[in-house]
Amino acid sequence: FHLVMHYLSEMTEEQTLVMYSGHPMGLFPSLPSSPRAIITNGMVIPNYSSREQYERMFALGVSM
C-alpha cells in the first residue's frame, strides 16, 4: 500500500503505474493520453479453474 501511494504521489503525466496482482511493478514512460495505471490480475477463482473454464477464458482474451 505504501509503495503504491509513493508511486502515485511521485508520478508525472508522462508515466504509467503498472501493477500485477496488487503489487506495483513500477513507473514506466508513457504518453500524456495513456492510462495513468494499468492493473492486471493473474488469479483464477478456484470454482472456475478447470481446464475447460481456462480454455473459455483464454478464447475470450481475459487470461494469460
OpenMM code with the backbone's topology and positions (N, CA, C; nanometers):
from openmm import Vec3, app, unit

residues = "PHE HIS LEU VAL MET HIS TYR LEU SER GLU MET THR GLU GLU GLN THR LEU VAL MET TYR SER GLY HIS PRO MET GLY LEU PHE PRO SER LEU PRO SER SER PRO ARG ALA ILE ILE THR ASN GLY MET VAL ILE PRO ASN TYR SER SER ARG GLU GLN TYR GLU ARG MET PHE ALA LEU GLY VAL SER MET".split()
positions = [
    Vec3(0.0812, -0.1187, 0.0000),
    Vec3(0.0000, 0.0000, 0.0000),
    Vec3(0.0863, 0.1262, 0.0000),
    Vec3(0.1861, 0.1279, 0.0880),
    Vec3(0.2705, 0.2471, 0.0987),
    Vec3(0.3517, 0.2709, -0.0291),
    Vec3(0.3987, 0.1632, -0.0905),
    Vec3(0.4746, 0.1782, -0.2146),
    Vec3(0.3840, 0.2277, -0.3279),
    Vec3(0.2628, 0.1772, -0.3357),
    Vec3(0.1677, 0.2235, -0.4374),
    Vec3(0.1399, 0.3723, -0.4171),
    Vec3(0.1156, 0.4126, -0.2932),
    Vec3(0.0887, 0.5532, -0.2648),
    Vec3(0.2098, 0.6399, -0.2993),
    Vec3(0.3289, 0.5885, -0.2742),
    Vec3(0.4503, 0.6630, -0.3083),
    Vec3(0.4585, 0.6839, -0.4597),
    Vec3(0.4379, 0.5767, -0.5361),
    Vec3(0.4414, 0.5881, -0.6818),
    Vec3(0.3367, 0.6877, -0.7313),
    Vec3(0.2153, 0.6787, -0.6787),
    Vec3(0.1089, 0.7682, -0.7230),
    Vec3(0.1389, 0.9139, -0.6912),
    Vec3(0.2026, 0.9375, -0.5789),
    Vec3(0.2321, 1.0760, -0.5412),
    Vec3(0.3511, 1.1331, -0.6182),
    Vec3(0.4377, 1.0472, -0.6717),
    Vec3(0.5579, 1.0924, -0.7415),
    Vec3(0.5459, 1.0910, -0.8939),
    Vec3(0.4444, 1.0218, -0.9476),
    Vec3(0.4382, 1.0054, -1.0920),
    Vec3(0.4012, 1.1357, -1.1629),
    Vec3(0.4438, 1.1449, -1.2891),
    Vec3(0.4150, 1.2615, -1.3718),
    Vec3(0.3087, 1.2239, -1.4748),
    Vec3(0.2704, 1.3229, -1.5570),
    Vec3(0.1725, 1.2977, -1.6631),
    Vec3(0.2303, 1.2133, -1.7757),
    Vec3(0.3597, 1.1902, -1.7723),
    Vec3(0.4240, 1.1096, -1.8765),
    Vec3(0.4700, 0.9743, -1.8231),
    Vec3(0.3997, 0.9242, -1.7219),
    Vec3(0.4305, 0.7930, -1.6639),
    Vec3(0.3009, 0.7166, -1.6391),
    Vec3(0.3121, 0.5852, -1.6424),
    Vec3(0.2019, 0.4957, -1.6105),
    Vec3(0.2485, 0.3992, -1.5030),
    Vec3(0.1665, 0.3806, -1.4004),
    Vec3(0.1952, 0.2837, -1.2941),
    Vec3(0.1432, 0.1481, -1.3392),
    Vec3(0.2302, 0.0483, -1.3420),
    Vec3(0.1919, -0.0872, -1.3803),
    Vec3(0.1878, -0.1724, -1.2545),
    Vec3(0.0733, -0.2405, -1.2351),
    Vec3(0.0562, -0.3268, -1.1184),
    Vec3(0.0151, -0.4659, -1.1645),
    Vec3(0.0620, -0.5663, -1.0899),
    Vec3(0.0274, -0.7049, -1.1196),
    Vec3(-0.0170, -0.7721, -0.9901),
    Vec3(-0.1402, -0.8190, -0.9882),
    Vec3(-0.1974, -0.8859, -0.8707),
    Vec3(-0.1779, -0.8036, -0.7439),
    Vec3(-0.2001, -0.6739, -0.7546),
    Vec3(-0.1920, -0.5868, -0.6384),
    Vec3(-0.0529, -0.5394, -0.6022),
    Vec3(0.0485, -0.5813, -0.6776),
    Vec3(0.1867, -0.5430, -0.6486),
    Vec3(0.2364, -0.4458, -0.7553),
    Vec3(0.2892, -0.3307, -0.7144),
    Vec3(0.3401, -0.2361, -0.8133),
    Vec3(0.4664, -0.2884, -0.8799),
    Vec3(0.4675, -0.2841, -1.0137),
    Vec3(0.5850, -0.3255, -1.0898),
    Vec3(0.6756, -0.2055, -1.1163),
    Vec3(0.6205, -0.0847, -1.1110),
    Vec3(0.6998, 0.0350, -1.1295),
    Vec3(0.6309, 0.1368, -1.2179),
    Vec3(0.6976, 0.2494, -1.2335),
    Vec3(0.6514, 0.3554, -1.3220),
    Vec3(0.7231, 0.3431, -1.4555),
    Vec3(0.6475, 0.3528, -1.5632),
    Vec3(0.7034, 0.3382, -1.6961),
    Vec3(0.6681, 0.4600, -1.7804),
    Vec3(0.7580, 0.4998, -1.8711),
    Vec3(0.7290, 0.6146, -1.9569),
    Vec3(0.6044, 0.5892, -2.0421),
    Vec3(0.5241, 0.6933, -2.0597),
    Vec3(0.4051, 0.6814, -2.1429),
    Vec3(0.3668, 0.8197, -2.1955),
    Vec3(0.2688, 0.8225, -2.2823),
    Vec3(0.2188, 0.9476, -2.3369),
    Vec3(0.1188, 1.0107, -2.2405),
    Vec3(0.1015, 1.1411, -2.2446),
    Vec3(0.0009, 1.2052, -2.1585),
    Vec3(-0.1406, 1.1512, -2.1803),
    Vec3(-0.1695, 1.0995, -2.3002),
    Vec3(-0.3026, 1.0442, -2.3285),
    Vec3(-0.3174, 0.8982, -2.2840),
    Vec3(-0.2106, 0.8374, -2.2328),
    Vec3(-0.2143, 0.6984, -2.1885),
    Vec3(-0.2812, 0.6870, -2.0516),
    Vec3(-0.3253, 0.5658, -2.0155),
    Vec3(-0.3823, 0.5464, -1.8818),
    Vec3(-0.2773, 0.5761, -1.7742),
    Vec3(-0.3188, 0.6238, -1.6610),
    Vec3(-0.2267, 0.6523, -1.5510),
    Vec3(-0.1905, 0.5244, -1.4765),
    Vec3(-0.2783, 0.4262, -1.4770),
    Vec3(-0.2485, 0.2997, -1.4087),
    Vec3(-0.3009, 0.1842, -1.4934),
    Vec3(-0.2225, 0.0780, -1.4976),
    Vec3(-0.2638, -0.0463, -1.5628),
    Vec3(-0.2525, -0.1553, -1.4579),
    Vec3(-0.3632, -0.2246, -1.4362),
    Vec3(-0.3667, -0.3274, -1.3320),
    Vec3(-0.4065, -0.4597, -1.3959),
    Vec3(-0.3237, -0.5612, -1.3766),
    Vec3(-0.3566, -0.6946, -1.4263),
    Vec3(-0.3682, -0.7888, -1.3080),
    Vec3(-0.4378, -0.8966, -1.3279),
    Vec3(-0.4578, -0.9924, -1.2214),
    Vec3(-0.4458, -1.1320, -1.2819),
    Vec3(-0.3577, -1.2123, -1.2283),
    Vec3(-0.3345, -1.3455, -1.2816),
    Vec3(-0.4058, -1.4557, -1.2063),
    Vec3(-0.4933, -1.4204, -1.1147),
    Vec3(-0.5593, -1.5224, -1.0333),
    Vec3(-0.6858, -1.5723, -1.1016),
    Vec3(-0.7187, -1.6979, -1.0787),
    Vec3(-0.8444, -1.7567, -1.1243),
    Vec3(-0.9131, -1.8124, -1.0012),
    Vec3(-1.0405, -1.7797, -0.9851),
    Vec3(-1.1168, -1.8292, -0.8707),
    Vec3(-1.1244, -1.9812, -0.8799),
    Vec3(-1.0990, -2.0519, -0.7687),
    Vec3(-1.0951, -2.1994, -0.7751),
    Vec3(-1.2174, -2.2645, -0.8375),
    Vec3(-1.3361, -2.2083, -0.8202),
    Vec3(-1.4560, -2.2681, -0.8806),
    Vec3(-1.4515, -2.2643, -1.0332),
    Vec3(-1.3624, -2.1818, -1.0896),
    Vec3(-1.3541, -2.1669, -1.2341),
    Vec3(-1.2156, -2.2053, -1.2861),
    Vec3(-1.1428, -2.2888, -1.2147),
    Vec3(-1.0058, -2.3193, -1.2535),
    Vec3(-0.9914, -2.4521, -1.3279),
    Vec3(-1.1008, -2.5041, -1.3789),
    Vec3(-1.0897, -2.6274, -1.4568),
    Vec3(-1.0279, -2.5949, -1.5928),
    Vec3(-0.9799, -2.6956, -1.6617),
    Vec3(-0.9192, -2.6764, -1.7936),
    Vec3(-1.0212, -2.6179, -1.8921),
    Vec3(-1.1463, -2.6650, -1.8827),
    Vec3(-1.2496, -2.6151, -1.9736),
    Vec3(-1.2748, -2.4665, -1.9493),
    Vec3(-1.2807, -2.4263, -1.8225),
    Vec3(-1.3023, -2.2849, -1.7922),
    Vec3(-1.1831, -2.2015, -1.8373),
    Vec3(-1.0618, -2.2543, -1.8203),
    Vec3(-0.9442, -2.1810, -1.8667),
    Vec3(-0.9492, -2.1599, -2.0174),
    Vec3(-0.9828, -2.2645, -2.0913),
    Vec3(-0.9910, -2.2536, -2.2375),
    Vec3(-1.0956, -2.1502, -2.2781),
    Vec3(-1.2075, -2.1458, -2.2071),
    Vec3(-1.3118, -2.0483, -2.2372),
    Vec3(-1.2607, -1.9065, -2.2110),
    Vec3(-1.1936, -1.8855, -2.0955),
    Vec3(-1.1409, -1.7530, -2.0628),
    Vec3(-1.0309, -1.7121, -2.1600),
    Vec3(-0.9489, -1.8096, -2.2014),
    Vec3(-0.8430, -1.7795, -2.2987),
    Vec3(-0.9042, -1.7388, -2.4326),
    Vec3(-1.0092, -1.8071, -2.4745),
    Vec3(-1.0760, -1.7730, -2.6004),
    Vec3(-1.1377, -1.6334, -2.5950),
    Vec3(-1.1822, -1.5920, -2.4767),
    Vec3(-1.2381, -1.4577, -2.4598),
    Vec3(-1.1307, -1.3507, -2.4484),
    Vec3(-1.0058, -1.3932, -2.4305),
    Vec3(-0.8963, -1.2975, -2.4191),
    Vec3(-0.8823, -1.2355, -2.2820),
    Vec3(-0.9326, -1.3062, -2.1790),
    Vec3(-0.9263, -1.2498, -2.0435),
    Vec3(-0.8325, -1.3278, -1.9522),
    Vec3(-0.7447, -1.4098, -2.0102),
    Vec3(-0.6473, -1.4835, -1.9304),
    Vec3(-0.5117, -1.4767, -1.9973),
    Vec3(-0.4093, -1.5162, -1.9215),
    Vec3(-0.2731, -1.5146, -1.9755),
    Vec3(-0.2272, -1.6541, -2.0054),
] * unit.nanometer
topology = app.Topology()
chain = topology.addChain("A")
for resn in residues:
    res = topology.addResidue(resn, chain)
    for name in ("N", "CA", "C"):
        topology.addAtom(name, app.Element.getBySymbol(name[0]), res)
